[in-house]
Amino acid sequence: MLTNIVKQVGILVLLMTATLPGIAAAHGEGQHVFGTITALDRAEIQVLTVEGKTVSIHTATETKYRNKGRRGGGSVPQVGDRVAVDVTKKDGKLMATEVQFSSSAKQQKP
């Protein structure tokens, strides 16, 4: 009975170590910027990072936006929203591939 448990644990460890590199590689090699939007337009988002620096991130038509929590909100972030932006470097500029955002304003209870 004990040898059966040891075999099962061994198989589980083997499977985990075999799949871990694939999970890490699936995440991509992009960088992340976390902070609050201070300004935005169609081509660029200005983010005040948690370190207190302002970062300019360019957007494109391929940039994906994900609303994470604003009920009834739109699909585009607003100044003051908290963001987590997946970025890549292109021609020396930060380009947004995905922008996840949520409103920093407190929701009023109905």
C-alpha positions in Angstrom: 0.0 0.0 0.0 2.8 2.4 0.9 4.6 1.7 -2.4 1.5 2.4 -4.3 1.2 5.9 -2.7 4.9 6.6 -3.4 4.4 5.6 -7.0 1.4 8.0 -7.3 3.2 10.9 -5.7 6.2 10.2 -8.0 4.0 10.3 -11.1 2.3 13.5 -9.9 5.7 15.2 -9.4 6.9 14.0 -12.8 3.7 15.4 -14.5 4.0 18.7 -12.7 7.6 19.2 -13.7 6.8 18.3 -17.3 4.0 20.8 -17.6 5.5 23.7 -15.7 7.7 25.1 -18.5 4.8 25.0 -20.9 2.7 27.1 -18.5 5.5 29.6 -18.0 6.1 29.9 -21.8 2.4 30.4 -22.5 2.5 33.6 -20.5 4.7 35.3 -23.0 7.7 37.5 -22.7 6.0 40.8 -22.3 6.3 43.2 -19.4 3.5 44.5 -17.2 2.7 48.0 -16.0 0.5 48.5 -13.0 -1.0 51.8 -11.9 -3.6 54.5 -12.4 -4.5 56.2 -15.7 -3.7 59.9 -15.6 -4.4 60.7 -19.2 -5.4 58.8 -22.3 -6.4 59.2 -26.0 -6.8 56.9 -29.0 -3.0 56.4 -29.4 -1.6 56.5 -25.9 -2.3 55.9 -22.2 -0.4 57.7 -19.4 -0.1 55.5 -16.3 1.1 56.6 -12.9 2.8 53.4 -11.6 2.8 52.2 -8.1 6.4 53.3 -7.9 5.3 56.9 -8.6 6.6 57.1 -12.2 4.6 58.2 -15.2 4.8 55.8 -18.1 3.6 56.4 -21.7 2.1 53.3 -23.3 1.1 53.4 -27.0 -2.1 51.6 -28.1 -3.1 50.2 -31.5 -6.3 48.8 -33.0 -5.1 45.3 -31.9 -4.9 46.3 -28.2 -7.5 44.4 -26.2 -9.4 46.0 -23.3 -10.9 44.0 -20.4 -13.2 45.6 -17.9 -12.6 44.0 -14.6 -15.3 45.0 -12.3 -17.1 48.1 -13.4 -20.8 47.2 -13.6 -22.5 48.6 -16.5 -19.2 50.3 -17.6 -17.9 50.5 -21.1 -15.2 48.6 -22.8 -12.8 51.6 -22.7 -10.9 52.7 -19.5 -11.2 56.2 -18.1 -8.9 58.6 -16.3 -8.6 57.5 -12.7 -9.1 53.8 -13.5 -6.6 51.2 -12.1 -4.9 49.3 -14.8 -2.7 46.3 -15.4 -1.2 46.6 -18.9 0.6 43.9 -20.8 3.2 45.6 -22.9 5.9 44.8 -25.5 8.7 47.0 -26.8 8.4 47.9 -30.4 10.8 50.5 -32.0 11.9 51.5 -28.5 8.3 52.3 -27.4 6.0 50.5 -25.1 3.1 49.0 -26.9 0.0 47.8 -25.1 -1.2 44.3 -26.1 -3.9 44.1 -23.4 -5.3 46.6 -20.9 -7.2 45.2 -17.9 -8.9 48.0 -16.0 -11.3 48.6 -13.1 -12.8 51.8 -11.7 -11.2 53.3 -8.7 -14.4 55.0 -7.7 -16.5 53.4 -5.1 -19.7 51.8 -6.4 -22.9 53.2 -4.8 -25.2 50.6 -3.4 -28.6 50.5 -5.0 
